[in-house]
């Protein structure tokens, strides 16, 4: 789950909502999008995600179950949870990413989440007066 912005999260959530509505119709479920949202928001137990999966269960084949699991996992990651203070895991991840420090290579000014990569970059830059693709692959965008 790569998260770049709050706007991206909201757009992805909208898409997931539509996919859920479509799948609820397709599986002829008695549940609604509000039921799914509510189950995710008020989750308490380790098996609560499987309760959401069960909302789509009509005894289909493995392919259908796979599609349901993928969609429910996306919903779980992008819908708000009460235990997270009313935000989604994706939003929590974005929050944590914005709070963690970035380490900068003083030579080329690339930034890294991990200090070891900034130090490796600095050593390479000083010695070779260039950047190393294997190191810069770890740089932040």
C-alpha positions in Angstrom: 0.0 0.0 0.0 1.8 3.1 -1.3 0.3 6.3 0.1 1.3 9.6 -1.3 -1.4 12.1 -0.1 -4.7 12.3 1.7 -6.4 13.2 -1.6 -5.1 9.9 -3.1 -6.5 8.0 -0.1 -9.9 9.7 -0.5 -10.0 8.9 -4.2 -9.0 5.3 -3.6 -11.7 5.0 -0.9 -14.4 6.3 -3.4 -13.3 3.7 -5.9 -13.4 0.9 -3.3 -16.9 2.0 -2.2 -18.2 1.7 -5.8 -16.5 -1.7 -6.2 -18.1 -2.8 -2.9 -21.6 -1.7 -4.0 -21.1 -3.6 -7.3 -19.9 -6.7 -5.5 -22.8 -6.6 -3.0 -25.2 -6.5 -5.9 -23.3 -9.2 -7.8 -23.3 -11.6 -4.8 -27.0 -10.7 -4.1 -26.0 -9.9 -0.5 -28.5 -8.7 2.0 -25.9 -6.2 3.3 -25.2 -2.7 2.2 -22.2 -0.4 1.9 -23.2 1.1 5.3 -23.0 -2.4 6.9 -19.5 -2.8 5.5 -18.4 0.6 6.7 -19.9 0.1 10.1 -18.3 -3.4 10.6 -14.9 -1.9 9.7 -15.3 1.2 11.8 -16.3 -0.7 14.9 -13.9 -3.7 14.6 -12.8 -5.2 17.9 -11.7 -8.8 17.3 -9.1 -10.4 15.1 -11.8 -12.1 13.1 -13.8 -9.0 12.3 -12.4 -8.8 8.9 -13.7 -12.3 8.1 -17.2 -11.0 9.2 -17.0 -8.5 6.4 -15.9 -11.2 4.0 -18.9 -13.3 5.1 -21.2 -10.5 4.0 -20.3 -11.4 0.4 -20.4 -15.2 0.8 -22.7 -17.1 -1.4 -20.7 -20.2 -1.7 -18.9 -19.2 -4.8 -15.7 -20.7 -6.2 -12.1 -19.9 -5.2 -11.8 -17.1 -7.8 -14.8 -15.3 -6.3 -13.4 -15.7 -2.8 -10.1 -14.3 -4.0 -11.8 -11.2 -5.5 -13.8 -10.7 -2.3 -10.7 -11.0 -0.1 -8.8 -8.5 -2.2 -11.6 -6.0 -2.1 -12.3 -6.4 1.6 -8.6 -6.0 2.3 -8.6 -2.7 0.3 -11.7 -1.6 2.2 -10.1 -2.5 5.5 -7.0 -0.5 4.7 -8.7 2.6 3.3 -11.8 2.9 5.5 -11.8 4.6 8.9 -11.5 2.5 12.1 -12.6 3.8 15.5 -9.6 2.2 17.2 -7.3 4.4 15.0 -9.1 7.6 16.1 -11.5 7.6 13.2 -8.9 7.3 10.4 -7.9 4.5 8.1 -4.7 2.5 8.2 -3.6 4.2 5.0 -4.1 7.6 6.7 -2.2 6.4 9.8 0.7 5.3 7.6 0.7 8.7 5.9 0.7 10.4 9.3 3.7 8.3 10.4 5.6 8.9 7.2 5.2 12.6 7.5 6.5 12.5 11.1 9.6 10.4 10.5 12.8 12.2 9.8 14.6 12.2 6.5 18.4 11.9 6.3 20.1 13.9 3.6 23.3 13.1 1.6 25.3 16.4 1.9 26.9 15.7 -1.4 23.9 15.3 -3.8 21.1 16.4 -1.5 19.0 13.2 -1.9 16.9 12.3 1.1 16.5 8.9 2.8 14.3 7.4 5.5 17.2 5.4 6.8 20.4 7.0 8.0 22.5 4.1 6.7 21.4 4.9 3.1 22.3 8.6 3.4 25.7 7.6 4.8 26.3 5.1 2.0 25.2 7.7 -0.6 27.6 10.3 0.9 30.5 7.8 0.9 29.8 6.9 -2.7 29.4 10.5 -3.9 32.6 11.6 -2.2 34.6 8.7 -3.7 33.1 8.6 -7.2 31.7 12.1 -7.7 28.5 10.4 -9.0 25.4 8.6 -7.7 25.0 4.9 -7.4 21.6 3.6 -8.7 21.5 0.8 -6.1 21.8 3.3 -3.4 19.6 6.1 -4.9 16.8 3.5 -5.3 16.2 3.9 -1.6 15.9 7.7 -1.8 12.6 9.4 -1.2 10.7 10.7 -4.2 
